[in-house]
Amino acid sequence: MPIVPDKQFLTTEELQNIKDIQSKTQSLILELGEISILKIQVENRYETSKLYLTEISNQEKEFTKTLFDKYGKFNLDPETGEIIKIN
């Protein structure tokens, strides 16, 4: 029966490879966490922007109705404010 030493160790290169892989794994976990946070922030901004778009659209509809009630049907030159009546 051959004599087997009680303890065996990885080579320095093997141990360094394990440490490199662990370091890369930790970096990746950190990166994925940061990406997840950014994704949530972008999703929140997107939802907020959609609400703002609805608000602006409602303001535009209300203002357009007010103008039509006041001036009747017309075309508008938004640069000059000139009202061109439609018959």
KENU-640181 format. One line per field, with one value per residue (C-alpha): residue number from 1; residue in three letters; chain; x, y, z. Coordinates in steps of 0.001 Angstrom, whole numbers. Example, Ala and Ser with C-alpha at 12.3 -4.5 7.8 and 13.67 -1.06 7.14 Angstrom:
! residues 2
nr	c(1 2)
rest	c(ALA SER)
kette	c(A A)
c1	c(12300 13670)
c2	c(-4500 -1060)
c3	c(7800 7140)
***
This chain:
! residues 87
nr	c(1 2 3 4 5 6 7 8 9 10 11 12 13 14 15 16 17 18 19 20 21 22 23 24 25 26 27 28 29 30 31 32 33 34 35 36 37 38 39 40 41 42 43 44 45 46 47 48 49 50 51 52 53 54 55 56 57 58 59 60 61 62 63 64 65 66 67 68 69 70 71 72 73 74 75 76 77 78 79 80 81 82 83 84 85 86 87)
rest	c(MET PRO ILE VAL PRO ASP LYS GLN PHE LEU THR THR GLU GLU LEU GLN ASN ILE LYS ASP ILE GLN SER LYS THR GLN SER LEU ILE LEU GLU LEU GLY GLU ILE SER ILE LEU LYS ILE GLN VAL GLU ASN ARG TYR GLU THR SER LYS LEU TYR LEU THR GLU ILE SER ASN GLN GLU LYS GLU PHE THR LYS THR LEU PHE ASP LYS TYR GLY LYS PHE ASN LEU ASP PRO GLU THR GLY GLU ILE ILE LYS ILE ASN)
kette	c(A A A A A A A A A A A A A A A A A A A A A A A A A A A A A A A A A A A A A A A A A A A A A A A A A A A A A A A A A A A A A A A A A A A A A A A A A A A A A A A A A A A A A A A)
c1	c(0 1478 2061 -334 470 -2135 -2594 -2504 -2544 -3291 -429 151 -1202 -4359 -4960 -4475 -6975 -9571 -8968 -9231 -12515 -13894 -12836 -14456 -17626 -17800 -17252 -20002 -22414 -21692 -22166 -25465 -26672 -25824 -27538 -30636 -30765 -30341 -33073 -35477 -34582 -35170 -38490 -39553 -38565 -40488 -43650 -43320 -42884 -45993 -48000 -46569 -47489 -51083 -51123 -49796 -52280 -55149 -53929 -53753 -57292 -58701 -56914 -57989 -61613 -61412 -60074 -62719 -65446 -64115 -63205 -65127 -63409 -60124 -56578 -53798 -50337 -48521 -45603 -47667 -50878 -52889 -56350 -57684 -61427 -62797 -66209)
c2	c(0 3371 6089 9018 12306 13520 16846 17898 21434 23019 24436 28161 28538 26543 28547 31798 30612 29985 33426 35044 33289 34303 37904 37963 36428 39094 41852 40418 40207 43861 44880 42994 44653 48095 47291 46138 49407 51411 49361 50140 53834 53904 52071 54614 57503 55883 55529 59120 60315 58446 60151 63522 62848 62142 65371 67408 65790 66658 70254 70494 69114 71498 74495 73574 73246 76639 78236 76562 77698 81256 81552 78751 76519 77945 77235 78759 79947 79006 81300 84491 83561 84475 82919 81910 81227 78105 78555)
c3	c(0 -1066 1453 974 2620 5093 3401 -208 -1563 -4863 -6807 -6575 -10114 -9324 -6168 -8106 -10740 -8041 -6541 -9983 -10694 -7286 -7875 -11319 -9884 -7162 -9737 -11909 -8970 -8159 -11808 -12088 -8887 -10233 -13535 -11643 -9734 -12949 -14590 -11736 -11932 -15695 -15295 -12658 -14943 -17789 -15677 -14438 -18017 -19127 -16380 -17398 -21029 -19971 -17959 -20890 -23280 -20937 -20656 -24442 -24858 -22246 -23753 -27294 -26132 -24421 -27595 -29797 -27390 -27572 -31285 -32998 -35522 -36713 -37742 -35725 -36622 -33403 -34224 -34537 -32743 -35842 -35913 -39321 -39169 -40844 -42468)
***
